Amino acid sequence: MEAEEVEGGFEPSVLGTREYWDAVYERELQAFQEFGDSGEIWFGEESMTRLIRWMEKCNIPLDASVLDIGTGNGIFLVELAKLGYSDITGIDYCPLAIQLSGRIIEKEGFSNIIKLQVEDFLHPSTELSGFHVCIDKGTFDAISLNPDGAPEKKQQYVQSLCRALHDQGFFLITSCNWTKKELLEEFGEGFEMVEELPTPTFTFAGRSGNSVTALVFQKK
Ligand SMILES: C[S@@+](CC[C@H](N)C(=O)[O-])C[C@H]1O[C@@H](n2cnc3c(N)ncnc32)[C@H](O)[C@@H]1O
């Protein structure tokens, strides 16, 4: 989802709009119905392995409440359920994404464990609170590309996150649009960074860097 970088941020893009995601999940739902194809895992399989490795290393208990913000096809929720996590919720503002994730979760046999809700994280319901772990893989990226008031939407995201997380709860974010420094600026006030998760590095013209940033924050 890498977007065009301009001074002070990124060019607004269709990737930040509801219409874009509605069209994506309409296609993906059709592909699932026709061919059983589960659709795209943003940032690939390794992005899920990286998060799971961290949860295991930190002994996040299997009864911890976990929220996947902008779950898309819900595949990460399925991986958590396979590991034995029993209090997992996925939200997405796109009803077709929730329909697709529901079908995939049903096929995998986890409908009785995984909770799904159509929710706009920028206008969350009051029940969306008290989670021990919140996961974001690509959703903050999408929101920050919204052509209509991205700075306010980013602020609203941080407020929603504060409400959704339990005190001392963890927030795991994977981004391809923001560097570690930029994410620290966005989340630094209410959250403390506890770990940077290793992501693949690339080298170009003698300089190396990472195209994906994965950070773990803890609510202060
Ligand atoms: C890049 S996709 C990532 C999907 C999934 N997390 C993954 O890693 O495969 C971004 C997701 O965020 C959802 N999304 C964007 N803005 C949202 C919002 N305000 N509230 C809830 N979901 C949102 C989109 O519908 C889409 O499913």
The ligand as a MOL file (V3000), in Angstrom:
LIG
                    3D

  0  0  0     0  0            999 V3000
M  V30 BEGIN CTAB
M  V30 COUNTS 27 29 0 0 0
M  V30 BEGIN ATOM
M  V30 1 C -4.4300 -2.6810 4.4060 0
M  V30 2 S -5.9420 -3.4430 4.8810 0 CHG=1
M  V30 3 C -5.3280 -4.5380 6.1190 0
M  V30 4 C -6.2100 -5.7160 6.4020 0
M  V30 5 C -5.6830 -6.6780 7.4840 0
M  V30 6 N -5.3800 -5.9740 8.7240 0
M  V30 7 C -4.4320 -7.4120 7.0260 0
M  V30 8 O -3.3680 -7.2130 7.6020 0
M  V30 9 O -4.5340 -8.2130 6.0650 0 CHG=-1
M  V30 10 C -6.7010 -2.1310 5.8280 0
M  V30 11 C -8.0450 -2.5230 6.4330 0
M  V30 12 O -8.4990 -1.4650 7.2800 0
M  V30 13 C -9.8880 -1.3090 7.1110 0
M  V30 14 N -10.2050 0.0660 7.5770 0
M  V30 15 C -9.7930 1.2390 7.0450 0
M  V30 16 N -10.2610 2.2760 7.7500 0
M  V30 17 C -10.9660 1.7460 8.7870 0
M  V30 18 C -11.6810 2.3280 9.8760 0
M  V30 19 N -11.8040 3.6450 10.0250 0
M  V30 20 N -12.2860 1.4870 10.7670 0
M  V30 21 C -12.1970 0.1390 10.6120 0
M  V30 22 N -11.5530 -0.4560 9.5780 0
M  V30 23 C -10.9240 0.3400 8.6900 0
M  V30 24 C -10.1130 -1.5750 5.6160 0
M  V30 25 O -11.4520 -1.8960 5.3100 0
M  V30 26 C -9.1410 -2.7590 5.4110 0
M  V30 27 O -9.7640 -3.9890 5.6790 0
M  V30 END ATOM
M  V30 BEGIN BOND
M  V30 1 1 1 2
M  V30 2 1 2 3
M  V30 3 1 2 10
M  V30 4 1 3 4
M  V30 5 1 4 5
M  V30 6 1 5 6
M  V30 7 1 5 7
M  V30 8 2 7 8
M  V30 9 1 7 9
M  V30 10 1 10 11
M  V30 11 1 11 12
M  V30 12 1 11 26
M  V30 13 1 12 13
M  V30 14 1 13 14
M  V30 15 1 13 24
M  V30 16 1 14 15
M  V30 17 1 14 23
M  V30 18 2 15 16
M  V30 19 1 16 17
M  V30 20 1 17 18
M  V30 21 2 17 23
M  V30 22 1 18 19
M  V30 23 2 18 20
M  V30 24 1 20 21
M  V30 25 2 21 22
M  V30 26 1 22 23
M  V30 27 1 24 25
M  V30 28 1 24 26
M  V30 29 1 26 27
M  V30 END BOND
M  V30 END CTAB
M  END
